[in-house]
Amino acid sequence: MDAFDRLGIAPQFWVDQSRVQAAYLAAVARVHPDLARGDPDAAARSAELNDALATLMDDERRARAIIHRFWGTEALAGRELPDGFLVDIMGIREEAESDLASGGGAALVRWRERAGAMRAERMGEVGRLIDELTEARTAGEASPREAELLREVREQLNAWRYVERMLEQIEPGAGTTP
């Protein structure tokens, strides 16, 4: 069972977080150790539900869970990045470091917004690619572009991690998907 199965949520990237939360609350109420007295596995099942909630509420973890579910962990292996991304991100980080060193609070706000926009761009692209991949898979067919799409989503997820690290360095504690 994966996070989607544990909470009874369809495996898709774009989820209604209030629906995920409601599914979690309903599921945890059935297995919570305080309510399921006498069940020796209640604590373990409760912990699994907590992890499922954390996975489905985090955009990046949810993306990885979908890929893992349909294509396995090997589909996420590799450190490829989109063409030109590494050079671009190095320049952006250098610019950010210089601006933040001399720009104070206003610079922090600008870079927080810019990094947030970069995060949203990567998330949107990952969502689009996963939608294309899962539509064919849930219909019981394999996409003729499956290998190419998996490579692209892996590249986007790897780029996303770079953006998250940049956010963390700009402002410690900010490098996690909201």
RAJO-V339810 format. One record per backbone hydrogen bond with DSSP energy under -0.5 kcal/mol. NH is the residue of the N-H (numbers start at 0). CO is the residue of the C=O. If there is no record, write none. Layout:
{{NH,CO} {NH,CO}}
This chain:
{{5,1} {6,2} {7,3} {7,4} {8,3} {11,9} {14,12} {16,14} {18,15} {19,15} {20,16} {21,17} {22,18} {23,19} {24,20} {25,21} {26,22} {27,23} {28,24} {29,25} {29,26} {30,26} {31,27} {34,31} {35,31} {36,34} {38,35} {39,37} {41,38} {44,40} {45,41} {46,42} {47,43} {48,44} {49,45} {50,46} {51,47} {52,48} {53,49} {54,50} {55,51} {56,52} {57,53} {57,54} {58,56} {61,57} {62,58} {63,59} {64,60} {65,61} {66,62} {67,63} {68,64} {69,65} {70,66} {71,66} {71,67} {74,71} {75,72} {76,73} {84,81} {87,83} {88,84} {89,85} {90,86} {91,87} {92,88} {93,89} {94,90} {95,91} {96,92} {97,93} {98,94} {99,95} {100,96} {101,97} {102,98} {103,99} {105,102} {106,102} {107,103} {108,104} {109,105} {110,106} {111,107} {112,108} {113,109} {114,110} {115,111} {116,112} {117,113} {118,114} {119,115} {120,116} {121,117} {122,118} {123,119} {124,120} {125,121} {126,122} {127,123} {128,124} {129,125} {130,126} {131,127} {132,128} {133,129} {134,130} {135,131} {136,132} {137,133} {138,134} {139,136} {140,135} {145,142} {148,144} {149,145} {150,146} {151,147} {152,148} {153,149} {154,150} {155,151} {156,152} {157,153} {158,154} {159,155} {160,156} {161,157} {162,158} {163,159} {164,160} {165,161} {166,162} {167,163} {168,164} {169,165} {170,166} {173,170} {175,173}}
